[in-house]
Amino acid sequence: MDNLKVLPLMPLRELVVFPQTAVPLFIGRTKSIIAVEKAYQRDKLIFLAAQKDPKIDAPTPEDIYRVGTICRILQLVRLPDNTLKVLVEGLARGRIVRYFTTEEYFSVEVEEMNEVLEEDAETIALMNLCKEALEEYAQYNKKLNQDTVSTLLTLDNPLEFVDRLSALLNLKVEVKQKLLETISVKKRLETVLGHLRGEIEIIKTEARIRERVKKQMEKHQRDYYLQEQMKAIQKELGEREDGRTDLAELEKRIKKKKLPKEAKEVVWKEFKKLSLMPPMSAEATVVRNYIDWILSLPWYEKTKENIDLDKVEELLNKEHYGLEKPKQRIIEHLAVQKLVQKIKGPILCFVGPPGVGKTSLARSIAKAIGRNFVRISLGGVRDEAEIRGHRRTYVGALPGKIIQGMKKAGTINPVFCLDEIDKIGTDFRGDPAAALLEVLDPEQNFSFQDHYLEIPYDLSQVFFITTANTLYTIPAPLLDRMEIIELPGYTEEEKLEIAKRHLLPRQLEAHGLKPEMVQLSDKMILEIIRRYTREAGVRNLERELATICRKVAKDVAKNPKEFKPIKVTISKLESFLGIPKYRYGVAEEKPQVGIATGLAWTETGGALLQIEAVIMPGKGNLKITGKLGEVMQESVQAAMSYVRSRALQLGLPLDFYHKVDIHVHVPEGAIPKDGPSAGITIATAIVSALTKVPVKNTVAMTGEITLRGRVLPIGGLKEKLLAAIRGGIKTVIIPKENEKDLKDINPKILKPLEIMFVEHMDEVLKIALDLADPENLFKEAPFLDVWQLVKLEDQVSQQGISH
């Protein structure tokens, strides 16, 4: 082969042909087709060189590499679409010396390049290393033709081996062109060995990664496959749309919802996390629920207030009879809120017996000012998480009752009623009352932290109202955050009006009766109040009215055409409600010795308390029964000490307590009783039993006694006075220091009662004992101090004389 040749040139795109290799080519460009045909017609020799940029369709000499391969055309086939398929064999490397001008095809003068074969040990070692690397590469890369690899491994000629191996490897065009331009066989072997080892390392790394990912994803792929099958089945059944639709709808909701900056950042973060999860995974459900909770809460939504004080007062008076003081306080609070627009607190706490209308009053406030109303009951709540919620790490976690209530309200400024706040419990799961400290503190609740949400929530615009039956079970820090408004029990007159205005019409409507079907006079309603109920509220009264309505409804349902309006009389009342449950007036029918009537306060209102004392021959023992608490037992001891100190003035033997046993009993022994306010009643009963002077049956009393006979003030006065009226009491004895408390009591309550103020036990006995001449009591004997009494007792014991 001559050193210089003039040959047709065919540019190649993304291909480098090496000597010692046979390559099939498909030719479509016109110039290339003409060049191949000219070469085939002449001596079948052609020069192949790669284009620098494969995208160029009509390359110029500057676009073609100068080093290429001199090839022989072994086969030429013309295809039906006028393109050619040729098989060429590389013969030697060549370099373009110059281009000849021709329009039909490229014609170039080519200089054959002489290769340098270093026949030394290093070349042989490099060739052996290349064969080892090729063998290992073939094991990992199954796409290689194994027959071709086997043929290569049998070659002993380094020059042929390196060219054929370069053609076999999947290298970039630039790398292959560099190998073609390198005339040193040793350098070509080094370059090919480096690329082989690099490919082997890449394949090994990919294999390790695939194995690791396979192990990690095997379960997920199985689950995903099953989930996709389930989705396809559900989609065919029309039961469920694609999960992407759900995510798109959720994204729209997030964009539409107005959220604080912190909440928005959290929601978008969780949404991105959700979009990467399999839709049916447990974690996706947790995240979706969390996002739904945040989006369903009111953050800026609020009802527009329309505080019309006249309207509020009218509505409260219409829906609630009585309760003047509570209603006045509520109107004052709303008046301040109207002027200031936004006011922090106070938190109102309605305290009163069951059935007096605490919860319904809170609902009426919401209605009057146009706010949404939500109520949660705290009775029996023992877990702090009920208030603050559970952390999302727990299965089935939910926000606390406060956040749930806000979601139910739908606005950020509802009237929120926390019912039965006095009945919160405490155990190992925490103290819910302590969790409420933040909720009910106007200085803190603007950033309330729920464990489930974990983002601050503003409760400062909520109008909190709490209800309780008693205050002593509420922790002091919690009580300090609330303004107490007491709702005392109702008088008979108030109960009558409530029954006529609210209870009876409601029950008639509930039982499908018309007002004219049941004729219930004021007298009969009072009879029900007096003989069938004994309560501070009106719940039992409503139940009794409901019983009457049920009986009448049964008669109407049996004979609707023949039914005539029923006028309720005493006899009818007994047939409807049974025999009376209570005697009207628990007071005794006539004065009795050793029985005094006291007034007590209970959680359900006031009550009459009968105290009995009996004297028996004995050795001076004092017995106390009736399940009395420690304070009340001490009151008995104090009363007894007072009586002993006044023995001479009461006409008793000085050593009377040595010869008799005194038994003090408070009936209804199964009910626990405690407190100091029965002191004067106990003393009166003991004096009556010792002196055999009866106690007036129309007198009731309340007051704490001291050892010197002083009468100290008591609490719960209004409830006690209401109990006295219910019991038919005419005269009530109360401590002088409680006179100021009467100013807060409706004069209508005091009208049927004669109130007597006392400062000393002597005054109590003059009023309570049924004496012919009360003023002569304590005048028959002078008051003696304790040393004179001791001296007289000694004389009695020595001489046996009696007073």
C-alpha positions in Angstrom: 0.0 0.0 0.0 1.5 3.3 -1.1 2.1 6.0 1.5 -0.1 8.7 -0.2 -3.5 7.9 -1.8 -6.4 9.9 -3.3 -9.6 8.4 -1.9 -13.3 9.3 -1.7 -14.1 10.6 1.8 -17.3 9.6 3.7 -17.9 11.5 7.0 -19.3 9.4 9.9 -21.8 10.6 12.5 -21.2 9.4 16.1 -19.0 6.5 14.9 -15.3 5.8 14.7 -14.1 2.8 12.6 -10.8 1.1 13.7 -8.4 -0.9 11.6 -8.8 -4.7 11.9 -12.6 -4.4 12.3 -15.5 -4.9 10.0 -18.5 -2.5 10.4 -21.9 -2.4 8.6 -23.0 1.1 7.7 -26.3 2.5 6.4 -25.8 5.5 4.1 -28.4 8.1 3.3 -26.7 11.4 2.5 -26.3 12.0 -1.2 -22.6 12.9 -1.1 -21.8 9.8 1.0 -23.8 7.6 -1.5 -21.8 9.0 -4.5 -18.5 8.6 -2.6 -19.2 4.9 -1.8 -20.3 4.2 -5.4 -17.2 5.8 -6.9 -15.0 3.9 -4.5 -16.8 0.6 -5.2 -16.4 1.1 -9.0 -12.7 1.9 -8.7 -10.7 -0.2 -6.2 -13.2 -0.5 -3.4 -11.0 1.7 -1.1 -12.6 4.6 0.8 -11.5 6.9 3.7 -13.8 7.1 6.7 -13.5 10.0 9.2 -15.8 11.1 12.0 -17.6 14.4 12.2 -16.9 16.7 15.1 -20.6 17.7 15.4 -23.0 14.9 14.4 -25.9 17.3 14.0 -24.4 19.0 10.9 -26.0 17.4 7.8 -23.6 19.0 5.2 -20.2 19.2 6.9 -17.3 21.2 5.5 -13.6 20.1 5.8 -13.3 22.0 9.1 -16.1 19.9 10.5 -14.3 16.6 10.0 -11.5 15.1 12.0 -8.2 14.8 9.9 -7.3 11.3 11.2 -9.5 8.5 10.0 -9.4 4.9 8.7 -8.6 3.6 5.2 -11.2 1.0 4.6 -12.2 -1.6 2.0 -15.8 -2.1 0.9 -16.6 -5.7 1.3 -20.3 -5.6 0.4 -22.7 -3.1 -1.1 -26.5 -3.4 -1.2 -29.0 -0.8 -2.5 -32.1 -0.6 -0.5 -35.7 0.1 -1.9 -35.6 3.7 -0.4 -32.4 4.4 -2.5 -30.2 4.3 0.5 -27.2 2.0 0.7 -26.1 -0.7 3.1 -22.4 -1.4 3.0 -20.0 -3.6 5.0 -16.5 -2.1 5.3 -13.3 -3.4 6.8 -10.7 -1.1 8.4 -7.2 -1.5 6.9 -5.0 1.3 8.4 -4.9 4.6 10.0 -4.7 7.6 7.7 -4.4 11.4 7.9 -5.9 13.8 5.4 -3.2 15.8 3.7 -5.5 17.9 1.4 -9.0 18.1 0.0 -9.7 18.1 -3.8 -12.4 20.4 -5.1 -15.5 18.5 -6.2 -19.2 19.2 -5.7 -20.5 15.7 -5.8 -18.5 14.2 -3.0 -15.4 14.7 -0.9 -12.1 13.5 -2.4 -9.0 13.7 -0.3 -5.3 12.9 -0.4 -4.5 10.5 2.5 -1.2 9.7 4.1 -1.1 6.3 5.8 0.2 6.5 9.4 2.9 4.2 10.6 2.0 2.6 14.0 4.6 2.1 16.7 4.6 -1.4 18.3 6.8 -1.7 21.3 7.7 -5.3 21.5 8.7 -5.4 25.2 7.6 -7.1 28.5 5.5 -4.0 29.5 3.4 -4.3 26.3 2.8 -8.0 26.9 1.9 -7.3 30.6 -0.5 -4.5 29.5 -2.1 -6.8 27.0 -2.5 -9.6 29.6 -4.1 -7.1 32.1 -6.4 -5.9 29.4 -7.5 -9.5 28.7 -8.1 -10.1 32.4 -10.1 -6.9 32.7 -12.1 -7.8 29.5 -12.9 -11.2 30.9 -14.2 -9.7 34.2 -16.0 -6.9 32.3 -17.8 -9.6 30.2 -19.0 -11.3 33.3 -20.8 -8.2 34.5 -21.9 -6.8 31.2 -24.2 -9.5 29.6 -24.9 -7.3 26.6 -21.4 -8.1 25.1 -21.3 -10.8 22.4 -19.6 -13.6 24.2 -18.2 -15.1 20.9 -16.5 -11.8 20.1 -15.0 -11.7 23.6 -13.7 -15.2 23.3 -12.1 -14.4 19.9 -10.4 -11.4 21.4 -9.0 -13.3 24.3 -7.3 -15.7 21.8 -5.5 -13.0 19.9 -1.7 -12.6 20.4 -1.1 -9.6 18.2 -1.2 -6.5 20.4 -1.9 -4.2 17.5 -5.0 -6.1 16.3 -6.1 -6.8 19.9 -6.1 -3.2 21.0 -8.0 -1.9 17.9 -10.7 -4.6 18.1 -11.0 -4.0 21.8 -11.4 -0.2 21.3 -14.2 -0.8 18.8 -15.9 -3.2 21.2 -16.0 -0.9 24.2 -18.9 1.6 24.7 -16.7 4.7 24.7 -17.5 8.3 23.7 -16.7 9.3 20.2 -14.1 11.8 21.4 -12.3 9.0 23.4 -12.4 6.6 20.4 -11.0 9.4 18.1 -8.1 10.0 20.5 -7.4 6.2 20.5 -7.4 6.3 16.7 -5.0 9.2 16.6 -2.6 7.5 19.0 0.1 5.6 17.0 1.8 4.0 20.1 0.3 0.6 20.8 1.5 0.7 24.5 -0.2 4.0 25.1 -3.4 2.7 23.5 -3.3 -0.4 25.8 -2.8 1.8 28.9 -5.8 4.0 27.8 -8.1 1.0 27.1 -7.1 -0.7 30.4 -7.9 2.5 32.4 -11.3 2.7 30.7 -12.0 -1.0 31.2 -11.2 -0.8 34.9 -13.4 2.3 35.3 -16.3 0.5 33.6 -15.8 -2.5 35.9 -15.9 -0.3 39.0 -19.0 1.5 37.8 -20.7 -1.8 37.1 -19.8 -3.2 40.5 -21.0 0.0 42.2 -24.3 -0.2 40.3 -24.7 -3.8 41.2 -24.2 -3.0 45.0 -26.7 -0.2 44.8 -29.2 -2.3 42.9 -28.9 -5.1 45.5 -29.3 -2.6 48.4 -32.2 -0.9 46.8 -33.8 -4.2 45.9 -33.8 -5.3 49.5 -35.2 -1.9 50.6 -37.8 -1.6 47.9 -38.9 -5.2 47.7 -41.7 -4.8 50.2 -42.6 -1.3 49.0 -42.7 -2.5 45.4 -44.9 -5.4 46.4 -47.2 -3.1 48.4 -47.2 -0.5 45.6 -48.0 -3.1 43.0 -50.9 -4.4 45.2 -52.1 -0.9 45.8 -52.1 0.0 42.1 -54.0 -3.2 41.4 -56.5 -2.2 44.1 -56.8 1.3 42.6 -57.4 -0.1 39.2 -60.2 -2.4 40.5 -61.8 0.4 42.5 -61.6 2.7 39.5 -63.3 0.1 37.3 -66.0 -0.2 39.9 -66.3 3.5 40.1 -65.6 3.6 43.8 -62.6 5.8 43.9 -60.8 8.4 41.8 -57.1 8.5 41.3 -55.1 9.6 44.4 -53.7 12.5 42.4 -57.1 14.1 42.3 -57.2 14.0 46.1 -53.9 15.7 46.3 -54.9 18.3 43.8 -58.1 19.0 45.8 -56.1 19.2 49.0 -53.6 21.6 47.4 -56.5 23.8 46.3 -57.8 23.9 49.9 -54.4 24.9 51.2 -54.1 27.7 48.7 -57.6 28.9 49.5 -57.4 28.7 53.3 -56.1 31.8 55.0 -53.5 30.7 57.6 -51.0 32.3 59.9 -47.4 32.3 58.6 -46.2 29.5 60.9 -49.3 27.3 60.2 -48.9 27.8 56.5 -45.2 26.7 56.5 -46.1 23.6 58.5 -49.0 22.7 56.2 -46.9 23.0 53.0 -44.1 21.0 54.5 -46.5 18.2 55.5 -48.2 18.4 52.0 -44.8 17.9 50.3 -44.1 14.9 52.6 -47.6 13.5 51.8 -47.1 13.8 48.0 -44.1 11.5 48.2 -45.8 8.8 50.2 -47.8 5.8 48.9 -51.5 6.8 49.3 -52.5 3.7 51.3 -49.6 3.8 53.8 -50.3 4.3 57.5 -48.0 7.3 57.7 -49.9 9.0 54.8 -53.2 8.7 56.7 -51.6 10.3 59.7 -50.2 13.2 57.7 -53.5 13.7 55.8 -55.5 13.8 59.0 -53.1 16.4 60.4 -53.4 18.6 57.4 -57.2 18.2 57.5 -57.3 19.3 61.1 -55.3 22.4 60.5 -57.5 23.3 57.4 -60.7 22.7 59.3 -59.9 25.0 62.2 -61.0 28.6 62.2 -58.0 30.9 62.1 -59.4 34.2 60.9 -63.1 33.3 60.4 -65.3 35.2 63.0 -68.9 36.2 63.4 -69.7 39.8 63.3 -70.9 40.9 66.7 -74.0 43.1 67.1 -74.1 43.9 70.8 -77.5 45.7 71.3 -77.8 45.9 75.1 -81.5 46.5 75.0 -82.0 43.4 72.8 -79.7 41.4 75.0 -81.6 42.4 78.1 -84.9 41.6 76.5 -83.7 38.2 75.3 -82.3 37.3 78.7 -85.5 38.3 80.5 -87.6 36.4 78.0 -85.7 33.2 78.3 -84.7 33.3 82.0 -87.0 34.4 84.8 -85.3 35.8 87.9 -81.5 35.7 88.1 -81.4 39.5 88.2 -77.8 39.8 89.5 -76.2 37.4 87.0 -78.1 39.0 84.1 -77.0 42.4 85.2 -73.3 41.3 85.4 -73.5 39.8 81.9 -74.9 43.1 80.5 -72.1 45.1 82.2 -69.5 42.8 80.6 -71.0 43.1 77.1 -71.3 46.9 77.6 -67.5 47.1 78.2 -66.8 44.8 75.2 -68.9 47.0 73.0 -67.0 50.1 74.0 -63.5 48.6 73.8 -64.2 46.3 70.8 -61.7 43.8 72.1 -61.4 42.9 75.7 -59.2 40.2 77.4 -61.4 38.4 79.9 -62.8 38.1 82.4 -63.7 34.5 82.3 -67.1 34.1 83.8 -67.9 31.2 86.2 -71.6 30.5 86.9 -71.9 28.7 90.3 -75.2 27.3 91.6 -77.2 24.2 92.3 -78.2 21.8 89.5 -81.1 22.8 87.4 -81.0 26.6 87.9 -80.1 27.4 84.3 -76.3 27.8 84.2 -75.7 26.2 80.8 -78.9 27.6 79.2 -77.9 31.1 80.3 -74.6 30.6 78.5 -76.4 29.5 75.4 -78.7 32.6 75.7 -75.7 34.9 75.9 -74.3 33.5 72.6 -77.7 33.9 71.0 -78.0 37.5 72.2 -74.7 38.7 70.9 -74.8 36.7 67.7 -71.9 34.3 68.4 -71.7 30.6 67.8 -72.1 28.5 70.9 -70.1 25.4 71.7 -70.2 23.3 75.0 -67.9 20.6 76.3 -68.4 18.7 79.5 -65.4 18.3 81.8 -67.1 16.1 84.3 -65.0 13.0 85.0 -62.1 14.2 82.8 -58.9 12.8 84.4 -56.3 12.9 81.6 -54.4 16.1 80.8 -54.3 15.0 77.1 -58.1 15.4 77.0 -57.4 19.2 77.2 -54.1 19.5 75.3 -54.4 16.5 72.9 -52.1 13.6 72.2 -48.9 13.8 70.3 -49.0 12.6 66.7 -46.6 9.8 67.5 -49.5 7.9 69.2 -51.8 5.7 67.2 -55.2 7.4 66.8 -54.0 10.7 68.2 -56.4 13.6 68.3 -56.4 17.2 69.4 -57.8 18.0 72.9 -61.3 19.0 73.7 -60.5 22.7 73.3 -59.3 22.4 69.7 -62.2 20.0 68.9 -64.6 22.5 70.3 -63.1 25.3 68.1 -63.5 23.1 65.0 -67.1 22.5 65.9 -67.7 26.2 66.5 -66.3 27.2 63.1 -65.3 30.7 64.2 -62.5 32.1 66.2 -64.8 34.1 68.6 -67.5 31.7 69.9 -69.1 31.5 73.3 -67.3 28.5 74.8 -69.0 26.8 77.7 -66.8 24.6 79.9 -69.5 22.6 81.8 -69.0 21.0 85.2 -65.5 22.5 85.8 -65.7 21.5 89.5 -65.8 17.8 88.6 -62.4 17.4 86.9 -60.4 14.6 88.4 -56.7 14.0 88.8 -54.6 10.8 88.4 -51.3 9.5 87.1 -52.1 10.8 83.6 -51.8 14.4 84.7 -54.0 17.2 86.0 -56.5 18.6 83.5 -57.2 21.5 85.8 -53.5 22.6 85.4 -53.8 22.4 81.6 -56.9 24.7 81.8 -54.7 27.4 83.5 -53.3 28.4 80.1 -56.7 28.2 78.4 -58.5 30.5 80.9 -55.6 33.0 81.3 -56.2 36.0 79.0 -52.5 36.8 79.2 -51.5 33.4 77.8 -54.3 31.9 75.7 -53.4 34.0 72.6 -50.8 31.3 71.8 -52.4 28.1 73.2 -50.2 25.0 72.4 -52.0 21.8 71.6 -49.8 18.7 71.7 -51.4 17.4 68.4 -51.2 20.7 66.4 -47.8 21.8 67.8 -48.4 25.3 66.5 -49.8 28.2 68.5 -53.6 28.8 68.4 -55.3 32.0 69.3 -58.0 31.6 72.0 -58.0 35.3 73.1 -61.2 36.2 71.2 -63.2 33.3 72.8 -65.8 34.2 75.4 -65.3 31.5 78.0 -68.0 30.7 80.4 -67.6 27.9 83.0 -70.2 26.3 85.2 -69.9 24.6 88.6 -72.1 23.4 91.5 -69.4 24.1 94.1 -66.2 26.1 94.4 -64.3 24.2 97.0 -63.2 21.4 94.6 -61.8 23.9 92.0 -58.0 24.5 92.5 -57.2 28.0 93.8 -55.0 29.1 90.7 -57.8 28.1 88.4 -60.5 29.8 90.5 -58.3 33.0 90.6 -58.6 33.3 86.8 -62.5 33.3 86.8 -65.0 35.9 87.9 -67.6 34.1 90.1 -71.3 34.8 89.5 -73.6 32.9 91.8 -76.9 31.6 90.6 -78.9 30.7 93.8 -82.0 28.5 93.9 -85.4 29.7 92.9 -88.3 30.7 95.2 -91.7 29.1 94.9 -92.9 32.2 93.1 -90.1 32.1 90.6 -90.6 28.3 90.0 -94.3 29.0 89.4 -93.5 31.6 86.8 -90.9 29.4 85.1 -93.3 26.5 84.9 -96.0 28.7 83.4 -93.8 30.5 80.9 -91.3 27.8 79.9 -91.6 24.3 81.3 -95.3 23.6 80.7 -95.5 25.0 77.1 -92.3 23.1 76.2 -93.7 19.8 77.6 -97.1 20.3 75.9 -95.4 20.8 72.6 -93.0 17.8 73.1 -96.0 15.5 73.8 -98.1 16.8 70.9 -100.7 18.4 73.1 -102.6 21.7 72.7 -102.6 24.2 75.6 -106.4 23.8 76.2 -106.1 20.0 76.6 -104.4 20.3 80.1 -105.9 22.9 82.5 -103.3 23.3 85.3 -104.0 26.1 87.7 -101.4 28.0 89.7 -102.6 26.2 92.8 -101.9 22.8 91.3 -98.4 23.9 90.0 -97.6 25.0 93.6 -98.9 21.7 94.9 -96.4 19.9 92.6 -93.6 22.2 93.6 -94.3 21.7 97.3 -95.3 18.0 97.6 -93.6 16.3 94.6 -90.3 18.2 94.3 -87.6 19.4 96.7 -84.8 21.1 94.8 -83.1 24.4 94.2 -83.6 24.2 90.4 -86.5 23.1 88.2 -85.4 19.8 86.6 -87.6 17.6 88.8 -90.5 20.0 88.3 -90.2 19.6 84.6 -90.1 15.8 84.9 -93.3 15.9 86.9 -95.0 18.1 84.3 -93.8 15.7 81.6 -95.4 12.8 83.6 -98.7 14.6 83.6 -98.4 15.3 79.8 -97.6 11.7 79.1 -100.7 10.5 81.0 -102.9 13.0 79.1 -101.3 12.1 75.8 -102.1 8.4 76.4 -105.8 9.3 76.8 -105.8 11.5 73.7 -104.2 8.7 71.6 -106.8 6.1 72.8 -109.9 8.2 72.1 -109.0 11.3 70.1 -112.6 12.1 69.1 -114.1 11.6 72.6 -111.3 13.3 74.5 -112.3 16.2 76.7 -109.9 18.8 78.2 -108.6 17.6 81.6 -108.7 19.9 84.6 -106.1 18.8 87.0 -107.4 18.7 90.7 -105.8 17.3 93.9 -107.3 13.8 93.2 -106.3 13.9 89.5 -102.8 15.0 90.6 -102.4 11.9 92.9 -103.6 9.6 90.1 -101.1 11.2 87.7 -98.1 11.5 90.0 -98.9 9.1 92.8 -98.9 9.9 96.5 -97.0 13.1 97.5 -93.3 12.5 98.0 -92.7 15.2 100.5 -94.6 16.9 103.3 -95.0 20.6 102.7 -93.1 22.0 105.6 -90.7 19.6 107.2 -91.1 21.5 110.4 -92.9 19.6 113.2 -96.6 20.0 113.5 -96.3 21.2 117.2 -93.4 22.2 119.5 -91.5 19.3 120.8 -88.8 18.8 123.5 -85.3 18.1 122.2 -86.0 18.7 118.5 -84.7 21.9 116.9 -84.8 22.9 113.2 -81.6 24.1 111.6 -80.8 25.4 108.1 -78.1 23.8 106.0 -76.4 24.5 102.7 -75.9 21.7 100.2 -74.7 21.4 96.6 -78.3 21.2 95.4 -79.4 24.3 97.4 -80.6 24.9 101.0 -82.2 22.3 103.2 -83.9 22.0 106.6 -81.9 20.0 109.2 -83.7 18.4 112.1 -81.4 17.9 115.2 -82.6 15.7 118.0 -81.3 15.4 121.6 -82.4 13.0 124.3 -81.4 12.6 127.9 -81.0 9.2 129.5 -79.8 8.1 133.0 -76.1 7.3 132.7 -72.6 8.4 133.7 -72.1 11.6 131.7 -71.4 10.1 128.3 -72.0 12.3 125.2 -73.0 10.3 122.1 -73.0 11.8 118.6 -74.6 10.0 115.6 -75.8 10.9 112.1 -72.6 10.6 110.0 -71.3 14.0 111.2 -68.0 15.4 110.0 -65.2 16.5 112.3 -66.2 20.2 112.3 -69.8 19.4 113.2 -68.8 17.0 116.0 -66.7 19.8 117.4 -69.8 22.1 117.2 -71.6 19.5 119.4 -68.7 19.7 121.9 -68.7 23.5 121.9 -72.5 23.5 122.4 -72.2 21.1 125.3 -69.5 23.2 127.0 -71.7 26.3 126.6 -74.7 24.5 128.3 -72.5 23.3 131.2 -71.2 26.9 131.7 -74.8 28.1 131.9 -76.2 25.3 134.1 -77.3 27.5 137.1 -78.9 30.0 134.8 -80.8 27.2 133.0 -82.0 25.7 136.3 -79.9 22.6 136.0 -78.1 20.7 138.8 -74.4 21.5 138.7 -73.5 17.9 138.4 -76.2 17.0 135.9 -73.7 15.8 133.3 -72.4 13.1 135.8 -75.8 11.4 136.1 -77.2 11.5 132.6 -76.0 10.4 129.1 -76.8 12.8 126.3 -77.3 11.5 122.7 -77.3 14.0 119.8 -78.5 12.7 116.5 -79.0 14.3 113.1 -81.6 12.2 111.0 -80.9 10.9 107.5 -77.9 9.2 108.9 -76.7 7.8 105.5 -75.9 11.4 104.3 -72.6 12.9 105.3 -73.0 16.3 107.1 -70.4 18.8 108.2 -69.8 22.5 108.9 -70.1 24.8 111.9 -73.4 26.5 111.1 -75.5 24.1 113.1 -73.9 25.1 116.4 -76.8 27.2 117.8 -79.3 24.5 116.6 -77.4 21.8 118.5 -77.2 23.9 121.6 -81.0 24.7 121.5 -81.8 21.0 121.1 -79.6 20.0 124.1 -81.0 22.8 126.3 -84.6 21.8 125.3 -83.9 18.2 126.2 -82.3 19.1 129.6 -84.9 21.7 130.6 -87.9 19.8 129.2 -88.9 23.1 127.4 -90.2 22.4 123.8 -88.7 24.2 120.8 -91.1 26.2 118.6 -91.9 24.3 115.5 -92.1 27.4 113.3 -88.6 28.6 114.1 -85.4 27.6 112.2 -81.9 28.8 112.9 -78.4 28.9 111.6 -75.2 30.1 113.2 -71.8 29.0 114.6 -71.5 28.9 118.4 -68.4 29.7 120.5 -67.6 28.4 124.0 -68.8 31.7 125.5 -72.1 31.6 123.6 -71.3 34.1 120.8 -73.0 33.6 117.5 -70.7 33.9 114.5 -71.7 34.5 110.8 -72.4 31.8 108.2 -72.5 31.4 104.4 -75.2 30.3 101.9 -77.8 32.6 103.5 -80.1 32.9 100.5 -80.3 29.1 99.9 -81.0 28.6 103.6 -83.8 31.2 103.6 -85.3 29.5 100.5 -85.3 26.2 102.3 -87.0 27.8 105.3 -89.8 29.1 103.0 -90.2 25.6 101.4 -90.4 24.1 104.8 -93.2 26.3 106.1 -91.0 28.1 108.6 -92.2 31.5 109.9 -89.3 32.7 111.9 -85.6 32.4 111.0 -82.8 33.2 113.5 -79.5 34.3 111.9 -76.3 35.9 113.2 -76.3 39.7 113.5 -73.2 39.9 111.3 -75.2 38.4 108.4 -77.6 41.3 108.3 -75.6 43.0 105.6 -76.1 40.0 103.3 -79.8 40.5 103.2 -79.3 43.5 100.9 -78.3 41.2 98.1 -81.5 39.1 98.5 -84.7 39.8 96.7 -87.2 41.4 99.1 -89.9 39.0 97.8 -87.9 36.1 99.4 -87.9 37.8 102.8 -91.6 38.8 102.8 -93.0 35.6 104.2 -90.3 35.3 106.9 -89.6 37.0 110.2 -85.8 37.4 110.4 -84.4 37.6 113.9 -80.8 38.8 114.3 -78.8 37.5 117.3 -75.3 38.0 118.7 -75.4 35.6 121.7 -76.8 32.1 122.4 -79.0 33.5 125.2 -81.0 35.5 122.6 -81.5 32.3 120.5 -82.9 30.4 123.5 -85.4 33.2 124.3 -86.7 33.2 120.7 -86.6 29.5 120.0 -87.9 27.9 123.3 -91.6 27.8 123.8 -91.7 29.7 127.1 -94.5 31.5 128.8 -92.2 34.4 129.8 -89.1 34.3 127.7 -87.7 37.5 129.3 -87.4 35.8 132.7 -85.1 33.2 131.3 -81.6 33.5 132.9 -82.9 36.0 135.5 -83.6 33.5 138.3 -79.9 32.9 139.0 -76.8 35.2 138.7 -74.0 34.4 136.2 -71.2 32.6 138.0 -67.7 32.3 136.7 -65.9 29.0 136.5 -64.3 29.1 139.9 -67.6 29.8 141.6 -69.1 26.8 139.8 -66.2 24.5 140.9 -66.7 25.7 144.5 -70.5 25.0 144.3 -69.8 21.5 142.7 -67.5 20.7 145.6 -70.3 21.6 148.1 -72.8 19.5 146.2 -70.5 16.5 146.3 -69.7 16.9 150.0 -73.2 17.8 151.4 -75.4 16.2 148.7 -77.4 19.4 148.4 -79.1 20.3 145.1 -80.0 23.6 143.6 
